[in-house]
């Protein structure tokens, strides 16, 4: 199947299985950027705690900018790599203050999308995933962030080759306007069903679309996913996507 059609079908089936995600990142783009930097390589819980402590000790970003790196690091130590993250956060705030005269990312909304992307990618510690989260959830632009779950699931589905960079491979395939829902539903699939060590293909709505499942499972079962896979999934109580 053509990869674009396959991803559209994946989107359709996940939307049917999981519904529309109600919890999604959002809010001020600078808050989102700092929160996403804190979320790199740590759990949502650790990120939330570190972010809450940072905002408690330094209610305004101006307060963070004025603080020594060591104090910022103390506030976010729950997220791990706190010295490195503190230095990066302070460097980003310093650059904003020097270049823009205010601690805000709102100016990005006036730039062409590609220029906004380049600006974010030029910041220390900001890769494609972090930049695209800000551009998608902070500005509503059609970027598609790929985290570890999405990378794993889309490789298994055969949408991303082993040597391909997932952001580049998936960007032309994602149905326009479906970026947020598809991103959140793929993460939910990765967390709840297509786990790294033992994917639960028998609870997955996608086996007949999936290169991994087609190579491992009984072809007779894979051929009839509506009966064999969707029913158990529908009966389980869906958790809200994070
Ligand atoms: S069929 Fe299995 S390997 Fe493929 S996406 Fe579903 S859970 Fe993952």
Boltz pocket constraint, residues with backbone or C-beta under 6 A from the ligand:
constraints:
  - pocket:
      binder: B
      contacts: [[A, 153], [A, 156], [A, 157], [A, 193], [A, 194], [A, 195], [A, 199], [A, 200], [A, 201], [A, 202], [A, 204], [A, 205], [A, 206], [A, 207], [A, 210], [A, 211], [A, 212], [A, 213]]
      max_distance: 6.0
